[in-house]
Amino acid sequence: MDNETAWRVRSVVLSTLMLLVVALPLYPELFGLDEVTPFPQLVAFRPQMLVLALVVGLLLLLRWRLLGALLLVLTVTGVALAAPRAISDPEPPEPGSRALTVMVANVLGGGADPEAVAKLIRSQRPDLVSLPEAQVDVRERIQEELKGLGYHGYTVQANSAPESATSVLVSGTLGKVEFTADTLDPGRVNAAVPATEPPPGKAEPDQAGVVQQTTTRFGHIVVTGGTLGKLRLIAYHGYPPLPSEVTTWKQDLVVLRKWCSSDVPTIVAGDFNATTDHADFRDALGKNCRSVGPAVGAGLQGTWPSDRPAFARTQIDHVVAGAGVEPSRFKTYDIDGTDHRAVIAAVAVHKES
């Protein structure tokens, strides 16, 4: 083998190895590594990594053409796959559909300014407000700011940690709704529970929910009845993909998959701690569910962390529309005191749902 041939072989081998190094964090699911830290954490920022890889590929064309060309093919393919979430248009609602507006605001364990949250609610008048990390006192302070608007609230809290609380506010225009949660999963109960227990009996508006672990790690609230008909609204807070607890994160997404695979018309709203770049989240959505943001061309509007520039955020707060629910609009808003941007999403519920 002459020197020129040997150099070409080395170039091909090194280019292939370098391409794999870049492809691993971009597409860990292709290598069976999407559950292995740090890949679940990195892939949440796939759009940003694609832009970086694209720039590197263009620069490499000047000195290392083979690797530069391979990187460009990889990144252009990724950009093409991600483009629909930025350019999609909402489908026109079916005749007879009813409009619902849903808000999500992770209040960072009570760090968010209640007046700012209430101000956004007053201006947008959502039918349902999902408040991850809002304990009873936080929810009540927000309700106090909304006096006279007819919002009823409910809270569940899995343990003493503020981030394990989830609250919901429901507009009185939806009538007399009911609040429930899935049954207790004894294998996932946390010992540290708040000192204040909710009153026994059927859950009523403006009470705390059952202080115990449900099928999701942080608990969730299912809203039914009133004028919702067959539709159920679920306030949800998914467990984060912490390096040592990726399995717990996946288990919460399995619950989402159960909701989405059901025939019951469903809207799930909250902090999912997952993006559409996570294979587990896409699998959970399945064929029946869509995240409203990507479905209406707003899939690159990041919600976390809110203190970063817009291009450095990722969308982990979602409103998920199930069968019989058509995404219409999605927009994010800044709220003081929290590391999440609030979400306002509009959907059209089919007449038969």
C-alpha positions in Angstrom: 0.0 0.0 0.0 1.5 3.3 -1.1 1.6 6.4 1.1 -1.3 8.1 -0.7 -3.6 5.1 -0.4 -2.7 4.7 3.3 -3.5 8.4 3.9 -6.9 8.0 2.2 -7.7 4.9 4.4 -6.7 6.8 7.5 -8.8 9.7 6.4 -11.8 7.6 5.9 -11.4 5.8 9.2 -10.8 8.9 11.2 -13.7 10.7 9.5 -16.0 7.8 10.3 -14.9 7.8 13.9 -15.4 11.5 14.3 -18.8 11.3 12.7 -19.8 8.7 15.3 -18.6 11.0 18.1 -20.9 13.7 16.8 -23.8 11.4 16.0 -23.9 9.8 19.5 -25.2 12.8 21.4 -27.4 13.9 18.5 -29.1 10.6 17.9 -28.5 8.3 21.0 -31.7 6.3 20.2 -30.0 5.0 17.1 -27.3 3.4 19.2 -29.5 2.2 22.1 -28.0 4.9 24.4 -31.0 7.2 24.9 -31.4 5.9 28.5 -27.7 6.2 29.4 -26.5 9.4 31.0 -25.5 12.0 29.7 -27.4 11.3 26.5 -31.0 11.9 27.7 -29.9 15.2 29.1 -28.0 16.3 26.0 -30.6 15.3 23.4 -33.0 17.8 24.9 -30.9 20.4 23.2 -30.6 18.7 19.8 -31.6 21.7 17.7 -28.8 23.7 19.3 -26.3 20.9 18.8 -27.4 20.6 15.1 -26.6 24.3 14.5 -23.2 23.9 16.2 -22.5 20.8 14.1 -23.6 22.6 11.0 -21.1 25.4 11.6 -18.3 23.0 12.4 -19.1 21.1 9.2 -18.9 24.2 7.1 -15.5 25.1 8.7 -14.1 21.6 8.1 -14.9 21.8 4.4 -11.9 24.2 4.2 -9.4 21.7 5.6 -11.0 18.2 6.0 -13.5 17.9 3.2 -14.6 14.3 3.8 -15.5 14.8 7.5 -17.0 18.2 6.7 -19.2 16.7 4.0 -20.3 13.9 6.3 -21.1 16.3 9.1 -23.2 18.4 6.7 -25.1 15.4 5.5 -25.8 14.4 9.1 -26.9 17.9 10.2 -28.9 18.8 7.2 -30.8 15.6 7.6 -31.4 16.5 11.3 -32.5 20.0 10.4 -34.9 18.7 7.8 -36.5 16.3 10.3 -36.8 19.1 12.9 -38.2 21.7 10.4 -41.9 20.7 10.6 -42.0 21.7 14.3 -41.1 25.2 13.3 -43.1 25.6 10.0 -46.3 23.6 10.6 -49.6 25.3 10.4 -52.6 24.4 12.6 -55.4 22.5 10.9 -58.8 24.4 10.7 -61.2 23.2 13.4 -64.0 21.0 12.5 -67.5 22.5 12.3 -69.1 22.5 15.7 -65.8 22.3 17.6 -65.5 24.1 20.9 -62.4 26.2 21.8 -60.4 25.6 25.0 -57.5 27.5 26.3 -54.9 25.8 28.5 -52.1 27.4 30.5 -49.0 25.9 32.1 -46.8 27.7 34.6 -44.1 25.9 36.6 -43.9 28.1 39.7 -40.5 26.8 40.9 -41.7 25.6 44.3 -43.4 29.0 44.9 -40.6 31.2 43.6 -42.8 32.6 40.9 -44.5 35.9 41.5 -48.2 35.1 42.2 -49.3 38.5 40.9 -47.5 37.8 37.6 -49.1 34.4 37.3 -52.5 35.9 38.1 -52.0 38.8 35.6 -51.4 36.3 32.8 -54.5 34.4 33.8 -56.6 37.5 33.9 -55.4 38.6 30.4 -55.7 35.2 28.7 -58.7 33.7 30.7 -57.6 30.0 30.3 -60.1 27.3 31.0 -57.5 25.2 32.8 -54.2 26.2 34.5 -51.7 23.6 35.3 -49.3 24.7 38.0 -46.4 22.3 38.6 -44.5 22.8 41.9 -47.4 24.9 43.4 -48.2 23.9 46.9 -51.5 24.7 48.5 -50.4 28.1 49.8 -49.0 29.1 46.4 -52.2 28.1 44.7 -54.3 30.0 47.2 -52.2 33.2 46.8 -52.8 33.0 43.1 -56.5 32.4 43.6 -56.6 35.4 46.0 -55.3 37.6 43.1 -58.1 36.2 40.9 -61.1 36.9 43.2 -64.3 37.3 41.3 -63.2 35.4 38.2 -64.6 32.1 39.4 -61.5 29.9 39.3 -61.6 26.7 41.5 -58.4 25.0 42.6 -57.1 21.7 43.7 -53.6 20.4 44.8 -51.9 17.1 45.1 -48.5 16.7 46.8 -46.5 13.4 46.8 -44.1 14.3 49.6 -42.7 17.2 51.6 -40.6 18.5 48.7 -42.2 21.6 47.0 -41.4 20.2 43.5 -43.6 17.2 44.3 -46.7 19.4 44.4 -49.0 20.0 41.5 -52.0 22.3 41.5 -54.7 23.1 39.0 -57.1 26.0 38.5 -60.3 25.5 36.6 -62.5 28.2 35.3 -66.1 28.3 36.6 -67.2 28.3 32.9 -66.5 24.5 32.8 -69.2 23.9 35.4 -69.0 21.6 38.4 -65.9 19.5 37.6 -64.4 16.6 39.6 -60.8 16.2 40.6 -59.2 12.8 40.9 -55.8 11.0 40.6 -54.9 7.5 39.7 -54.7 4.8 42.4 -51.8 4.5 44.8 -48.8 2.6 43.6 -47.5 1.1 46.9 -44.0 0.4 45.5 -43.4 4.1 44.9 -44.6 5.7 48.1 -42.3 8.3 49.7 -42.1 8.3 53.4 -41.7 12.1 53.8 -45.2 13.4 53.6 -46.5 16.9 54.5 -47.8 17.4 58.0 -51.2 18.6 56.8 -53.5 15.8 55.7 -56.5 16.6 53.4 -60.0 16.1 54.8 -61.4 12.6 54.3 -64.1 11.8 51.7 -64.6 12.9 48.1 -62.3 15.6 46.8 -63.9 19.0 46.5 -62.6 22.1 44.8 -60.2 24.3 46.7 -58.9 21.4 48.9 -55.6 19.6 48.9 -55.6 16.2 47.3 -54.6 12.9 48.8 -51.1 13.2 50.1 -49.7 9.9 48.8 -47.8 8.7 45.8 -49.8 7.9 42.6 -48.7 6.2 39.5 -46.6 9.2 38.5 -43.7 10.1 40.9 -44.9 13.7 41.5 -48.6 12.9 41.3 -51.1 14.4 38.8 -54.7 15.7 38.8 -57.4 14.5 36.5 -60.3 16.9 35.8 -63.6 15.5 34.5 -67.3 16.3 34.5 -69.0 19.7 34.3 -69.3 20.8 30.7 -66.3 18.8 29.6 -68.4 15.9 28.4 -66.2 12.9 27.6 -63.1 15.0 27.7 -60.6 14.8 30.6 -58.0 17.4 31.5 -54.8 16.2 33.3 -52.4 18.5 35.1 -49.0 16.7 35.1 -45.4 17.1 36.2 -43.0 14.5 34.9 -39.9 13.5 36.8 -36.7 15.0 35.5 -34.1 12.7 33.8 -31.6 13.1 36.6 -28.4 11.1 35.9 -29.2 8.5 38.6 -32.9 8.4 38.0 -33.5 8.1 34.3 -35.6 4.9 34.9 -38.1 7.0 37.1 -38.3 9.6 34.3 -39.2 6.8 31.8 -41.8 5.4 34.2 -43.7 8.7 34.2 -43.7 8.7 30.4 -45.1 5.2 30.4 -48.1 6.7 32.3 -48.5 9.3 29.6 -48.4 6.6 27.0 -51.3 4.9 28.8 -53.3 8.1 28.7 -52.5 8.7 25.0 -53.4 5.1 24.0 -56.8 5.3 25.7 -60.0 6.0 23.7 -60.9 8.8 26.2 -60.4 12.3 24.7 -57.6 13.7 26.7 -55.6 16.9 27.2 -52.4 16.7 29.3 -50.8 19.9 30.4 -47.7 20.6 32.5 -43.9 20.3 32.8 -43.0 17.0 31.1 -39.2 17.3 31.6 -39.0 15.9 28.1 -38.8 17.3 24.6 -39.9 15.9 21.2 -36.3 15.0 20.7 -36.6 12.3 23.4 -37.6 9.0 21.9 -39.5 8.0 25.0 -41.7 11.1 24.8 -42.4 10.5 21.1 -43.3 6.9 21.9 -45.6 8.0 24.7 -47.4 10.4 22.4 -47.9 7.5 19.9 -50.5 8.0 17.1 -53.2 9.6 19.2 -51.4 12.5 20.9 -49.6 15.6 19.7 -47.7 18.3 21.5 -49.5 21.6 20.6 -46.3 23.6 20.1 -44.7 21.5 17.3 -48.1 20.8 15.8 -48.7 24.6 15.1 -45.1 25.6 14.2 -44.0 26.7 17.6 -42.0 23.7 18.5 -38.8 25.6 18.9 -40.2 28.1 21.4 -38.1 27.1 24.4 -39.6 27.1 27.9 -36.6 26.2 30.0 -34.3 27.6 31.3 -36.0 31.0 31.0 -32.9 33.0 32.0 -31.1 31.9 28.9 -31.4 33.6 25.5 -34.2 32.2 23.4 -32.0 30.1 21.1 -30.5 28.3 24.2 -33.8 27.2 25.7 -35.7 23.9 25.1 -39.4 23.1 25.2 -40.1 20.8 28.1 -43.5 22.4 29.1 -46.2 21.1 26.9 -50.0 20.9 26.2 -50.6 17.5 24.7 -53.8 17.1 22.7 -55.2 13.6 22.3 -57.6 12.1 19.9 -60.5 14.4 19.1 -58.6 17.5 20.1 -57.0 19.7 17.4 -54.1 22.0 18.3 -54.7 25.7 17.4 -52.2 28.0 19.0 -49.1 28.0 21.3 -47.2 30.9 22.8 -44.8 31.3 25.8 -44.7 34.2 28.3 -42.1 35.3 30.8 -43.0 35.2 34.5 -40.7 36.6 37.3 -39.3 34.2 39.8 -39.3 31.0 37.9 -36.9 29.2 35.5 -39.8 28.3 33.2 -41.6 30.4 30.7 -45.4 30.0 31.0 -47.4 28.4 28.1 -50.7 29.4 26.7 -52.2 26.9 24.2 -55.5 26.9 22.4 -57.1 23.7 21.1 -60.4 22.9 19.4 -62.3 20.0 20.8 -64.4 18.0 18.3 -68.1 18.1 18.8 -68.4 14.4 19.6 -65.6 14.5 22.2 
